[in-house]
């Protein structure tokens, strides 16, 4: 396969008789950068990538921060539930100290106590017969 050789272009003149501006020849490409500059560029790119990855998945990175926030939200919810339970138990304790009806109800339920003259009836659940 042969490559056609370029033929020089004919000179074109403008109507006023001047030639258009043209480059006489291509400027030679600049020689490659020194190796230390290329090495420095690679080192800077590598350091940037390492810092970016560390910011995402490092010990205090984005992923760890998101996980910690989610855990803090869950712990805040459980603290609120425990506080509600604590308030309910304090209220029950106060009623058990002062309210005779609550004391009687707790004694009947937990200890199985009855008043004189009452009859205690215990009902047991019957399990259905298996086939």
ABEGO torsion letter per residue (X at the ends): XBBBBBBBBBBBBBAAGBBBBBBABBBBBBBBBBAAAAAAAAAAAAAAAAAAAAAAABAABAAAAAAAAAAAAAAAAAAAAAAAAAAAAAAAAAAAAABAAAAAAAAAAAAGBBBBGBBBBBBBBBBBBBX
